[in-house]
């Protein structure tokens, strides 16, 4: 299980990163992949770099390496999540045994004097540990590279209730006139939809449950609310920061994209009709463009060394990048399938004897998403869908 303090720290970094990064373009990011690397650097760092990394992490640098390794181990043990840590160093770079011994076994590889061969080996590592979704590392190996740390994170789930996919067209909003691949489903669990009362206005969140303890929360704010704010408030809502109304307590117009009505019914059971646009989002991030957010301002000053706990050789962070991708489909993160149910003509049924609550949630304009580890509340992946 991921420690509660680590969950709060990683989710806080997710919220800050999303707020600063997400604009009008679609993107996807994972602080759960960055936080462990920063933790592995905070412990052996010295001077101002150590203090900056500790502040960005929200943890004590004395405990950072242990907590970073514990997070990777806990995620790797979770169903539907695979993680990997990679360390490559020049044979001539003396590494401190105290730091190396604190890392998981089998992660230490060698940088040769052949950048092309090293690049090929690292790219193969990226493909192997992301099931081919990331084809190569988002950095190029250079002759002057002394050491490289990398994490890989793979998240997979299948929806408990699959969607039906069909083509459609948006008639209003930013996607008006666009051809969309719409995913639709209807079910009785109206508690999957919630409206959070944030300072920026109501935020609609629908939880799409996976079959292995991973959920995806679809987030829709007001039409003028920036994507970064949608995601920031969505992360805060996970932690119970705002008053929330859900399910049968909702009224028409309570949140963006929601319509609540009463309709004739044969069993009186409430229903949730969810329609969302399927998506694939890819992004690359240069973390040094926001060095202060990640505690890397001093650590990336190459005029001197900052990690005496790693090596006697002066070391500085030369680059920090992330490549990420996310796909939301009818069955989850798997190939689509088609199911057909023919109906034969039957007798005319009697009129429905009941009235039932019907909640319709529509995600047919830019929206956010959070992939969440259900048991811990850790945000594994966050993103913004700007284009259908």
C-alpha positions as CSV (number, residue, x, y, z in Angstrom):
1,X,0.0,0.0,0.0
2,X,1.2,3.5,-0.8
3,X,1.9,5.5,2.3
4,X,-0.8,8.2,2.9
5,X,1.9,10.9,3.3
6,X,3.4,10.0,-0.1
7,X,-0.1,10.0,-1.7
8,X,-0.6,13.6,-0.5
9,X,2.8,14.7,-1.7
10,X,2.5,13.1,-5.2
11,X,-1.1,14.4,-5.6
12,X,0.0,17.9,-4.6
13,X,2.8,17.8,-7.2
14,X,0.2,16.6,-9.8
15,X,-2.1,19.5,-8.9
16,X,0.7,22.1,-9.1
17,X,2.1,20.7,-12.4
18,X,-1.4,20.5,-14.0
19,X,-2.2,24.1,-13.0
20,X,1.1,25.4,-14.6
21,X,1.1,23.2,-17.6
22,X,-2.4,22.6,-19.0
23,X,-3.6,25.3,-21.4
24,X,-5.5,25.1,-24.6
25,X,-3.6,22.1,-25.9
26,X,-4.3,18.5,-24.9
27,X,-1.7,16.9,-22.6
28,X,-1.0,14.1,-20.2
29,X,1.4,13.9,-17.3
30,X,2.3,11.7,-14.4
31,X,3.9,13.1,-11.2
32,X,3.9,9.5,-10.0
33,X,6.7,8.9,-12.5
34,X,8.7,12.0,-11.5
35,X,8.4,12.0,-7.7
36,X,10.4,8.8,-7.2
37,X,13.3,10.1,-9.3
38,X,13.4,13.4,-7.3
39,X,13.3,11.4,-4.1
40,X,16.3,9.4,-5.2
41,X,18.2,12.6,-5.8
42,X,17.1,14.5,-2.7
43,X,18.7,12.1,-0.2
44,X,22.2,12.3,-1.7
45,X,21.9,16.1,-2.6
46,X,23.7,18.7,-0.7
47,X,23.4,22.5,0.0
48,X,20.5,24.5,-1.6
49,X,19.7,21.7,-4.0
50,X,18.8,19.4,-1.1
51,X,16.5,21.9,0.4
52,X,14.8,22.7,-2.9
53,X,14.2,19.1,-3.7
54,X,12.9,18.4,-0.3
55,X,10.4,21.3,-0.6
56,X,9.2,20.1,-4.0
57,X,8.8,16.6,-2.7
58,X,7.1,17.6,0.5
59,X,9.2,15.1,2.5
60,X,12.3,14.9,4.7
61,X,15.4,14.4,2.5
62,X,16.8,11.9,5.1
63,X,13.8,9.6,4.2
64,X,13.5,10.5,0.5
65,X,15.4,7.6,-1.1
66,X,13.5,5.0,1.1
67,X,10.2,6.7,0.3
68,X,10.9,6.9,-3.4
69,X,11.8,3.2,-3.6
70,X,8.8,2.3,-1.4
71,X,6.5,4.1,-3.8
72,X,7.9,2.3,-6.9
73,X,7.5,-1.1,-5.0
74,X,4.0,-0.3,-3.9
75,X,2.9,0.7,-7.4
76,X,4.6,-2.3,-9.0
77,X,2.6,-4.6,-6.6
78,X,-0.7,-3.0,-7.5
79,X,-2.9,-4.7,-10.0
80,X,-2.8,-3.0,-13.4
81,X,0.3,-1.0,-12.7
82,X,3.9,-1.8,-13.7
83,X,6.9,0.3,-12.8
84,X,10.6,0.1,-13.5
85,X,13.7,2.0,-12.4
86,X,16.7,2.3,-14.5
87,X,20.2,3.6,-13.7
88,X,23.0,3.8,-16.2
89,X,26.5,5.2,-15.2
90,X,29.9,5.3,-16.7
91,X,32.2,2.6,-15.5
92,X,34.7,5.3,-14.6
93,X,32.2,7.2,-12.4
94,X,32.7,6.1,-8.7
95,X,29.3,5.7,-7.1
96,X,28.8,5.7,-3.3
97,X,27.9,2.2,-2.1
98,X,25.5,3.7,0.6
99,X,23.4,5.3,-2.2
100,X,23.5,2.3,-4.6
101,X,22.6,-0.2,-1.8
102,X,19.5,1.8,-1.1
103,X,18.2,1.3,-4.7
104,X,16.2,-1.8,-5.8
105,X,18.5,-4.7,-7.0
106,X,19.3,-5.1,-10.7
107,X,18.7,-1.5,-11.8
108,X,22.4,-0.5,-12.4
109,X,23.5,-0.6,-16.0
110,X,26.6,0.8,-17.8
111,X,27.1,3.7,-20.1
112,X,29.6,2.7,-22.7
113,X,31.6,5.1,-25.0
114,X,29.2,4.3,-27.8
115,X,26.2,6.7,-27.6
116,X,24.3,5.0,-30.4
117,X,24.5,1.6,-28.7
118,X,23.5,3.1,-25.4
119,X,20.6,4.9,-26.9
120,X,19.4,1.7,-28.6
121,X,19.6,-0.2,-25.3
122,X,17.7,2.5,-23.3
123,X,15.0,2.9,-26.0
124,X,14.5,-0.9,-25.8
125,X,14.2,-0.6,-22.0
126,X,11.5,2.1,-22.5
127,X,9.6,-0.1,-24.9
128,X,9.9,-3.2,-22.7
129,X,8.6,-1.5,-19.6
130,X,5.7,0.4,-21.2
131,X,4.4,-2.4,-23.5
132,X,5.6,-0.5,-26.5
133,X,3.5,2.6,-25.8
134,X,6.7,4.8,-25.3
135,X,9.0,3.9,-28.2
136,X,12.1,5.7,-26.9
137,X,13.5,7.8,-24.0
138,X,12.7,11.5,-24.4
139,X,16.4,12.4,-24.2
140,X,19.4,11.7,-26.4
141,X,22.5,10.0,-25.1
142,X,25.5,12.2,-25.5
143,X,29.3,11.5,-25.2
144,X,29.5,13.7,-22.1
145,X,26.7,11.9,-20.2
146,X,27.9,10.4,-16.9
147,X,24.8,9.0,-15.3
148,X,21.1,8.7,-16.2
149,X,18.1,7.8,-14.0
150,X,14.8,6.8,-15.5
151,X,11.4,5.5,-14.4
152,X,8.8,3.7,-16.5
153,X,5.1,3.6,-15.5
154,X,2.5,1.5,-17.2
155,X,-1.2,1.6,-16.2
156,X,-3.9,-0.7,-17.6
157,X,-7.5,-1.4,-16.7
158,X,-10.7,-2.8,-18.3
159,X,-14.0,-1.1,-17.5
160,X,-16.4,-3.1,-15.3
161,X,-19.2,-1.7,-17.5
162,X,-18.1,-1.4,-21.1
163,X,-19.1,1.4,-23.5
164,X,-20.7,1.2,-26.9
165,X,-18.8,3.2,-29.5
166,X,-20.4,5.1,-32.4
167,X,-19.7,8.1,-34.6
168,X,-21.5,11.3,-33.9
169,X,-21.2,15.0,-34.5
170,X,-21.0,17.9,-31.9
171,X,-23.7,20.6,-32.5
172,X,-22.5,23.2,-30.1
173,X,-19.4,24.3,-28.1
174,X,-15.8,24.3,-29.2
175,X,-16.2,21.0,-31.0
176,X,-19.3,22.0,-33.0
177,X,-19.3,20.4,-36.4
178,X,-16.6,18.0,-35.5
179,X,-16.9,14.2,-36.1
180,X,-16.5,12.5,-32.8
181,X,-16.1,8.9,-31.6
182,X,-18.6,8.8,-28.8
183,X,-18.6,6.2,-26.0
184,X,-21.9,5.6,-24.3
185,X,-23.3,3.4,-21.6
186,X,-26.2,3.4,-19.2
187,X,-26.4,1.8,-15.7
188,X,-28.1,2.0,-12.3
189,X,-25.1,3.3,-10.3
190,X,-26.0,7.0,-10.2
191,X,-23.5,7.5,-7.3
192,X,-20.7,7.4,-9.9
193,X,-21.5,11.0,-10.7
194,X,-20.6,13.8,-8.3
195,X,-20.7,17.6,-8.3
196,X,-18.0,19.3,-6.3
197,X,-18.6,22.9,-5.1
198,X,-15.2,24.4,-5.8
199,X,-14.2,28.1,-5.5
200,X,-14.2,28.2,-9.3
201,X,-17.8,26.9,-9.5
202,X,-19.3,23.5,-9.8
203,X,-17.2,20.7,-11.1
204,X,-18.8,17.5,-12.5
205,X,-16.9,14.3,-11.9
206,X,-17.9,10.8,-13.2
207,X,-16.0,7.8,-11.9
208,X,-15.4,5.1,-14.5
209,X,-14.5,2.0,-12.6
210,X,-11.9,-0.5,-13.7
211,X,-11.9,-4.2,-12.9
212,X,-8.6,-4.1,-11.0
213,X,-8.7,-1.3,-8.5
214,X,-8.0,1.5,-11.0
215,X,-10.5,4.2,-11.9
216,X,-10.6,7.1,-14.3
217,X,-12.4,10.2,-13.2
218,X,-13.8,12.4,-16.0
219,X,-13.8,16.1,-15.0
220,X,-15.9,18.9,-16.5
221,X,-15.8,22.5,-15.3
222,X,-17.5,25.6,-16.5
223,X,-16.9,26.5,-20.2
224,X,-14.5,29.3,-19.3
225,X,-12.6,27.4,-16.6
226,X,-9.0,26.7,-17.8
227,X,-7.9,23.0,-18.0
228,X,-5.2,23.5,-15.4
229,X,-7.8,24.7,-12.9
230,X,-10.2,21.8,-13.7
231,X,-7.5,19.3,-12.9
232,X,-6.2,21.1,-9.9
233,X,-9.7,21.2,-8.3
234,X,-10.3,17.6,-9.4
235,X,-7.2,16.4,-7.5
236,X,-8.3,18.5,-4.5
237,X,-11.8,17.0,-4.6
238,X,-10.3,13.5,-4.4
239,X,-9.0,14.5,-1.0
240,X,-12.4,15.8,0.2
241,X,-11.5,19.5,-0.1
242,X,-15.0,20.6,-1.3
243,X,-18.6,20.0,-0.4
244,X,-20.0,17.3,-2.7
245,X,-23.5,16.3,-3.9
246,X,-23.9,12.9,-5.7
247,X,-26.3,10.5,-7.3
248,X,-30.0,10.8,-6.3
249,X,-29.4,14.1,-4.4
250,X,-28.5,15.9,-7.7
251,X,-30.9,18.3,-9.3
252,X,-31.1,19.5,-12.9
253,X,-28.3,21.9,-13.8
254,X,-26.4,21.1,-10.6
255,X,-23.1,20.7,-12.6
256,X,-21.7,21.2,-16.0
257,X,-22.8,18.7,-18.6
258,X,-25.5,17.3,-16.4
259,X,-29.2,16.9,-17.0
260,X,-31.5,15.4,-14.3
261,X,-35.0,14.4,-15.2
262,X,-37.8,12.0,-14.1
263,X,-38.9,9.5,-16.7
264,X,-41.4,6.6,-16.9
265,X,-39.9,3.4,-15.7
266,X,-40.9,-0.3,-15.3
267,X,-38.8,-0.8,-12.2
268,X,-38.4,2.6,-10.7
269,X,-34.6,2.2,-10.5
270,X,-32.5,5.4,-11.2
271,X,-30.2,5.4,-14.1
272,X,-27.0,7.2,-15.2
273,X,-26.5,7.7,-19.0
274,X,-22.9,8.6,-19.6
275,X,-21.6,9.8,-23.0
276,X,-17.9,10.8,-23.4
277,X,-15.6,11.3,-26.3
278,X,-12.9,8.6,-26.7
279,X,-9.4,10.0,-26.9
280,X,-5.7,9.3,-27.2
281,X,-3.4,12.1,-25.8
282,X,0.4,12.2,-26.1
283,X,2.8,14.7,-24.6
284,X,6.4,15.4,-23.9
285,X,7.5,17.6,-21.0
286,X,10.7,19.5,-20.4
287,X,10.8,19.5,-16.6
288,X,13.6,22.1,-16.4
289,X,11.3,24.7,-18.0
290,X,9.5,24.5,-14.6
291,X,12.6,23.7,-12.5
292,X,11.3,25.5,-9.4
293,X,8.2,23.3,-9.4
294,X,10.3,20.2,-9.3
295,X,13.0,21.5,-7.0
296,X,15.6,21.4,-9.8
297,X,16.7,25.1,-10.0
298,X,20.0,24.7,-8.2
299,X,20.4,21.0,-9.1
300,X,20.5,21.9,-12.8
301,X,23.3,24.5,-12.3
302,X,26.1,22.7,-14.2
303,X,28.8,25.1,-13.0
304,X,29.2,23.0,-9.9
305,X,28.2,19.7,-8.3
306,X,25.2,19.1,-6.1
307,X,25.1,15.4,-5.2
308,X,28.0,14.5,-2.9
309,X,26.0,11.5,-1.7
310,X,26.1,9.9,-5.2
311,X,29.7,10.4,-6.1
312,X,32.9,12.3,-5.4
313,X,32.7,13.5,-9.0
314,X,30.7,16.8,-9.2
315,X,27.3,16.0,-10.7
316,X,24.4,18.2,-11.9
317,X,21.1,17.5,-13.6
318,X,21.7,18.2,-17.4
319,X,18.1,17.4,-18.5
320,X,14.8,16.2,-17.2
321,X,12.0,15.2,-19.5
322,X,8.9,13.0,-19.6
323,X,7.1,11.4,-22.5
324,X,3.5,10.2,-21.8
325,X,0.5,8.8,-23.5
326,X,-3.1,7.9,-22.5
327,X,-5.9,6.2,-24.4
328,X,-9.6,6.0,-23.2
329,X,-11.6,3.5,-25.2
330,X,-14.8,1.5,-25.1
331,X,-13.3,-1.4,-23.1
332,X,-10.6,0.6,-21.2
333,X,-7.0,0.5,-22.4
334,X,-7.5,-2.4,-24.7
335,X,-8.6,-3.2,-28.2
336,X,-12.2,-2.4,-29.1
337,X,-14.8,-5.1,-29.8
338,X,-18.4,-5.0,-31.2
339,X,-21.4,-6.8,-29.6
340,X,-24.7,-7.1,-31.5
341,X,-28.1,-7.9,-29.9
342,X,-30.9,-8.6,-32.5
343,X,-34.4,-8.0,-31.2
344,X,-37.5,-9.8,-32.6
345,X,-40.9,-8.2,-32.7
346,X,-42.9,-8.7,-29.4
347,X,-46.2,-7.9,-28.0
348,X,-47.0,-4.2,-27.0
349,X,-46.0,-3.8,-23.3
350,X,-48.3,-2.1,-20.8
351,X,-47.5,1.5,-19.8
352,X,-44.6,1.9,-17.3
353,X,-46.1,2.0,-13.7
354,X,-43.2,4.0,-12.1
355,X,-41.3,7.2,-12.4
356,X,-37.5,7.0,-12.1
357,X,-34.6,9.4,-11.8
358,X,-32.6,9.7,-15.0
359,X,-29.2,11.5,-14.9
360,X,-27.5,12.2,-18.2
361,X,-23.8,13.3,-18.2
362,X,-22.3,14.5,-21.4
363,X,-18.6,15.2,-22.1
364,X,-18.8,16.8,-25.5
365,X,-16.3,19.6,-25.0
366,X,-12.8,19.9,-23.6
367,X,-12.5,17.9,-20.3
368,X,-10.0,16.6,-17.8
369,X,-9.2,13.1,-16.6
370,X,-7.5,11.5,-13.6
371,X,-6.4,7.8,-13.5
372,X,-6.6,7.0,-9.8
373,X,-5.4,4.0,-7.7
374,X,-8.7,3.3,-5.9
375,X,-7.3,2.0,-2.6
376,X,-4.9,4.8,-1.9
377,X,-6.3,7.7,-3.9
378,X,-3.0,8.2,-5.6
379,X,-3.3,10.0,-9.0
380,X,-1.3,7.9,-11.4
381,X,-2.0,9.9,-14.6
382,X,-3.6,13.3,-15.2
383,X,-4.5,14.9,-18.5
384,X,-6.6,17.3,-20.5
385,X,-8.6,16.4,-23.7
386,X,-8.6,19.5,-25.9
387,X,-9.3,17.8,-29.2
388,X,-11.9,15.0,-29.8
